[in-house]
Amino acid sequence: MDSGGITRASSEGLRLAGPGGRSILLKAGSTETQGAYSLLKLTAPSGSPWSTHHTHPATEAWYVLDGELTFRLGERILPAPAGSFVLAPGGTPHSQVNSGPGTAEY
């Protein structure tokens, strides 16, 4: 990344296939942020299954743009409608599911 930064339109980024019918749009990868973070936009269709309940050292955060998700952080189950912010500190087992009737974006 040069000192001028980057800008990407809503539909721009690297498209990847995710598990359970999810799609992933990589907006900024770790190489573009000097290893600080990656930024993704995920789309989960209605009826997509729970993601794998997993743990890793990095802190992970989500902002629900549209729809409704349910998160599992450790043993807690938390609803996350549009506008919700969810943070899983490094080492916290986490997973999510689209619990709404339509597509969820986060």
matplotlib code that plots the C-alpha trace (Angstrom):
import matplotlib.pyplot as plt

x = [0.0, 1.4, 1.1, -2.1, -4.1, -6.8, -10.5, -12.9, -16.5, -19.2, -18.8, -15.0, -12.5, -11.4, -14.4, -14.0, -16.3, -17.1, -18.5, -22.2, -23.1, -21.5, -19.7, -16.7, -15.5, -12.0, -11.9, -8.4, -5.9, -3.1, -0.6, -2.4, -2.6, 1.0, -0.2, -2.5, -5.8, -8.0, -11.4, -14.0, -17.7, -19.5, -22.9, -24.8, -28.0, -31.1, -30.8, -27.0, -25.6, -23.6, -20.0, -17.4, -17.0, -13.3, -10.6, -7.5, -5.1, -6.4, -9.2, -12.1, -14.9, -18.1, -20.6, -24.0, -25.0, -28.3, -30.3, -29.9, -27.2, -26.8, -23.3, -21.9, -19.0, -17.7, -20.9, -23.0, -25.6, -26.2, -28.6, -27.1, -29.7, -28.6, -26.6, -25.0, -21.3, -19.7, -16.2, -14.4, -11.1, -8.3, -8.7, -12.5, -14.3, -16.8, -19.2, -22.3, -25.4, -27.9, -30.9, -33.1, -35.6, -33.4, -29.8, -27.5, -24.5, -21.8]
y = [0.0, 3.4, 6.4, 7.4, 4.5, 2.6, 3.0, 0.3, 0.6, -1.5, -4.4, -4.2, -6.6, -10.2, -12.6, -15.9, -18.8, -19.4, -22.4, -23.2, -21.0, -17.9, -15.5, -13.5, -10.2, -9.3, -5.6, -5.2, -8.0, -8.2, -7.3, -4.0, -3.2, -4.1, -7.2, -5.1, -6.7, -8.0, -6.6, -8.8, -8.4, -11.7, -12.7, -15.6, -16.9, -17.7, -21.3, -21.4, -23.6, -22.6, -21.7, -24.0, -23.1, -22.3, -20.5, -18.6, -16.1, -13.0, -10.8, -10.9, -8.3, -8.2, -5.5, -6.7, -4.6, -6.4, -9.3, -11.1, -13.3, -15.3, -15.6, -18.2, -16.8, -19.5, -21.0, -17.8, -17.5, -13.9, -12.4, -9.8, -8.0, -5.4, -2.6, -5.0, -5.1, -8.3, -8.8, -12.1, -11.5, -13.8, -17.3, -17.1, -19.9, -18.3, -19.1, -17.6, -18.5, -16.5, -16.7, -14.4, -15.1, -13.4, -12.9, -11.5, -9.2, -8.6]
z = [0.0, -0.9, 1.4, -0.5, 0.9, -0.9, -1.6, -2.8, -3.9, -2.2, -4.7, -5.0, -3.4, -3.7, -3.8, -2.0, -1.3, 2.3, 4.2, 4.4, 1.4, 2.8, 0.4, 1.4, 0.0, 1.1, 1.3, 2.8, 3.5, 6.0, 3.3, 2.7, 6.4, 7.2, 9.1, 11.5, 10.4, 7.5, 6.7, 5.2, 4.2, 4.6, 3.3, 4.8, 3.1, 5.2, 6.4, 6.3, 9.1, 12.2, 11.3, 13.0, 16.7, 16.7, 18.6, 17.5, 19.1, 17.1, 18.4, 15.9, 15.5, 13.5, 12.6, 11.4, 8.4, 7.5, 8.7, 12.0, 13.2, 16.4, 17.9, 20.2, 22.3, 24.5, 26.0, 25.6, 22.8, 21.8, 19.3, 16.9, 14.7, 12.2, 13.8, 16.4, 17.1, 18.4, 19.7, 20.4, 22.2, 21.1, 22.6, 22.8, 21.0, 18.6, 15.8, 14.2, 12.3, 10.2, 12.5, 10.4, 7.6, 4.9, 3.9, 6.5, 5.7, 8.3]

ax = plt.figure().add_subplot(projection="3d")
ax.plot(x, y, z, "-o")
ax.set_aspect("equal")
plt.show()
